[in-house]
């Protein structure tokens, strides 16, 4: 519950900050900041900190981390359907599995945020060429 409230608070603060940055830096810089900083923080707090942790702790997955990782990765992909194509949503599932595995091994949200940001940077670099 506390992690969910923290994620919502961070999202609200990030939204307010993004509005201020849009006026100062311009739209392209804001998109980069959103992709490399804001989205990784919010999404990892929610998907790893809340969803994967709760699934792992639930009796329904019986202590099988790969089930929690897989379900979380699919949910992550489905969430991307809100703002991206079906192909993009499908492509984000593989990195989400890797990030989920990293979280399972380390329990470090910071590492997950860094990996997510790196994956987004690779994605941006690939499509900017």
For each residue, the residues with C-beta under 8 A, 3 or more apart:
1: 4 5
2: 5 6
3: 6 7 45 49 50 53
4: 1 7 8 46 50
5: 1 2 8 9
6: 2 3 9 10 45
7: 3 4 10 11 42 45 46 49 50
8: 4 5 11 12
9: 5 6 12 13
10: 6 7 13 14 41 42 45
11: 7 8 14 15 42
12: 8 9 15 16
13: 9 10 16 17
14: 10 11 17 18 38 41 42
15: 11 12 18 19
16: 12 13 19 20
17: 13 14 20 21
18: 14 15 21 22 30 33 34 38
19: 15 16 22 23
20: 16 17 23 24
21: 17 18 24 25 29 30 33
22: 18 19 25 26 27 30
23: 19 20
24: 20 21
25: 21 22 29 30
26: 22 29 30
27: 22 30 31
28: 31 32
29: 21 25 26 32 33
30: 18 21 22 25 26 27 33 34
31: 27 28 34 35
32: 28 29 35 36 124
33: 18 21 29 30 36 37 38
34: 18 30 31 37 38 39
35: 31 32 38 39 120 124
36: 32 33 39 40 117 120 121 124
37: 33 34 40 41 117
38: 14 18 33 34 35 41 42
39: 34 35 36 42 43 116 120
40: 36 37 43 44 112 113 114 116 117 120
41: 10 14 37 38 44 45 113
42: 7 10 11 14 38 39 45 46
43: 39 40 46 47 76 79 116
44: 40 41 47 48 49 99 109 112 113 116
45: 3 6 7 10 41 42 48 49 50 109
46: 4 7 42 43 49 50 51
47: 43 44 50 51 52 72 75 76 79 96
48: 44 45 51 52 53 72 99 100 103 109 112
49: 3 7 44 45 46 52 53 109
50: 3 4 7 45 46 47 53 54
51: 46 47 48 54 55 71 72 75
52: 47 48 49 55 56 68 69 72 100 103 104
53: 3 48 49 50 56 57
54: 50 51 57 58
55: 51 52 58 60 61 67 68 71 72
56: 52 53 61 63 65 68 104
57: 53 54
58: 54 55 61
59: 62
60: 55
61: 55 56 58 64 65 67 68 71
62: 59 67
63: 56
64: 61 67 68
65: 56 61 68 69 104
66: 69 70
67: 55 61 62 64 70 71
68: 52 55 56 61 64 65 71 72 100 104
69: 52 65 66 72 73 97 100 101 104
70: 66 67 73 74 97 100
71: 51 55 61 67 68 74 75
72: 47 48 51 52 55 68 69 75 76 96 100
73: 69 70 76 77 93 94 96 97 100
74: 70 71 77 78 93
75: 47 51 71 72 78 79
76: 43 47 72 73 79 80 92 93 96
77: 73 74 80 81 89 90 92 93 96
78: 74 75 81 89
79: 43 47 75 76 82
80: 76 77 83 84 88 89 92
81: 77 78 84 86 89
82: 79
83: 80
84: 80 81 88 89
85: 88 89
86: 81 89 90
87: 90 91
88: 80 84 85 91 92
89: 77 78 80 81 84 85 86 92 93
90: 77 86 87 93
91: 87 88 94
92: 76 77 80 88 89 95 96
93: 73 74 76 77 89 90 96 97
94: 73 91 97 98
95: 92 98 99 115 116 119
96: 47 72 73 76 77 92 93 99 100
97: 69 70 73 93 94 100 101
98: 94 95 101 102 115
99: 44 48 95 96 102 103 112 115 116 119
100: 48 52 68 69 70 72 73 96 97 103 104
101: 69 97 98 104 105
102: 98 99 105 106 108 111 112 115
103: 48 52 99 100 106 107 108 109 111 112
104: 52 56 65 68 69 100 101 107
105: 101 102
106: 102 103 111
107: 103 104
108: 102 103 111 112
109: 44 45 48 49 103 112 113
110: 113 114
111: 102 103 106 108 114 115
112: 40 44 48 99 102 103 108 109 115 116
113: 40 41 44 109 110 116 117
114: 40 110 111 117 118
115: 95 98 99 102 111 112 118 119
116: 39 40 43 44 95 99 112 113 119 120
117: 36 37 40 113 114 120 121
118: 114 115 121 122
119: 95 99 115 116 122 123
120: 35 36 39 40 116 117 123 124
121: 36 117 118 124 125
122: 118 119 125 126
123: 119 120 126 127
124: 32 35 36 120 121 127 128
125: 121 122 128 129
126: 122 123 129
127: 123 124
128: 124 125
129: 125 126
